[in-house]
Amino acid sequence: MSDIEREPEPPTFADLDIDDRVLKALSDVGYESPSPIQAATIPPLLAGNDVVGLAQTGTGKTAAFAVPIISRIDLTQKSPQALVLAPTRELALQVAEAFGKYATHIPGLHVLPIYGGQSYGVQLSGLRRGAHVVVGTPGRVIDHLEKGTLDLSKLAYLVLDEADEMLKMGFQEDVERILSDTPEQKQVALFSATMPGAIRKISKQYLHDPIEITVKSKTSTASNISQRYVQVAHQRKLDALTRVLEVESFEAMIIFVRTKQATEDLAERLRARGFSAAAINGDIVQAQRERTIGQLKSGALDILVATDVAARGLDVDRISHVVNYDIPHDTESYVHRIGRTGRAGRAGEALLFVAPRERHLLKAIEKATRQPLAEMQLPSVDDVNAQRVAKFGDSITESLSSDNLALFRKMIEDYEQEHDVPLADIAAALAVQSRDGDAFLMSPEPPPAPRREREPREPRERPARRFDDGPPTRSRGPEGQELATYRIAVGKRHRVAPGAIVGAIANEGGLRRSDFGHISIRPDHSLVELPADLSRETLEALRRTRISGVLIQLQPDSGPPSGRPGRGDREGGRFQRDRDSRKKPRE
Ligand code: AMP
């Protein structure tokens, strides 16, 4: 049987009319071929169409909009040409970084992230110097527009990234305001994981004849392939893979990674750990590729580390396991990847590594294939060690039938008599030699993964403190930090949801979701638990933050004043002040 099936060739980046310097940058970062959302989105964007793309993080959507923008930037124009709106500062920074990466070979192209929580100074000097691309959170963009420090009069490209998240975080008004305040003649790309009515409405109102892109999924997975996933943080993937390789019994395995460099790196690391592994990717010449696949077929090689493109159509019966070391961008790739095992009616095993932030991709895969993946616990240190001991025993058993046994037996007997050393000690000494000084047993579990790999936490649910509970008590946040209660001037009347409060305060105050304690939304105001030690600048920034267009006037909540007036009086007083403050011009 041929080891390569005839399958349609996927498009390459070179087919997509991308600027040569951007093409080179994509090749430098190791992208071999466009992900489905990129293949579908880059051509219409380059052709000048508005686009609505249904895509989540992890699908490669950032390059899908960044590449066409960078390909068309006019370096001579100093005021911003492209604006990307992102819901959080983390995403804004990530997107700005990606732009920088894809524009490495376009010296002079400036990308500037602007987000709440960072001093205005840095952003102002960046804007003054001239930024071709601005990536910002909606609140901070509005602030700059109001201050007159961001000139969008020559904006040509506007991207709404994770539009549904922006709406969930209460930025709808800000987003719409930015959309309507920018020039009529601009290209808009809207990316969203879901399409709620509000997004459809925005798309209808502000986009011109948008091309809608949903990447279709191939959804059938063979029933002879058992599918499992392991939850593992990025920095522990290599350790996890090594454990799997030691404990699972497999014949041959394909390990999928995202980039060409990753194939080489991982194959090298596996070889350094004593596994027989080779890399295949699109840069490897056909003859070498055929040779490597030949070795895999014959059993001279057991592990192949591959990119999607390089493994397309690979048909080797021996492949008992497919490991998705990097989660695929889309469900179709997943189906394709795992189809490399379970060939010729055999049973196959597919394993997926999922980092905490990639769980939505796992959900998408399960939904599209209509098959839940079973969670697998990583082999423990004890499992690995038990396996090492068992393999050690097997290797002794195997060597006992060697032709050379008689020769060595004579030498050992002579040694035993001469040195008067028990045979067991001699055997152990030989084992030490054969291990070449390596630690034979794995040491106990390393400490838990660092915090940053954990999922962002939702604000903690705690019973609301009532007004007549007395002065505010300080409590502790999920990470043990001291929390205090703050009061903001938006409440039920303003139709705020907790998500909007968290979104605005986290973005403008540079806080993490885990910094939030309980949130209690009252008729005219809300109480929010935040770190007790907020800096002056943060407090200042949060006083000037708006939610649903209302200045939130954040201030420490001092609890009921002495004498405990009736609730109505107190709230009436505050409300009056809030109303007055809304009349003030924004600083
Ligand atoms: P995104 O969905 O934009 O957050 O991208 C998810 C991850 O995929 C990022 O780590 C990108 O660097 C990576 N990526 C994006 N496009 C490609 C591609 N065509 N080939 C390989 N990796 C990619």
Residues whose N, C-alpha, C, O or C-beta is under 5 A from the ligand:
A	BS01	AMP	Y31 E32 S33 P34 S35 Q56 T57 G58 T59 G60 K61 T62 A63 R258
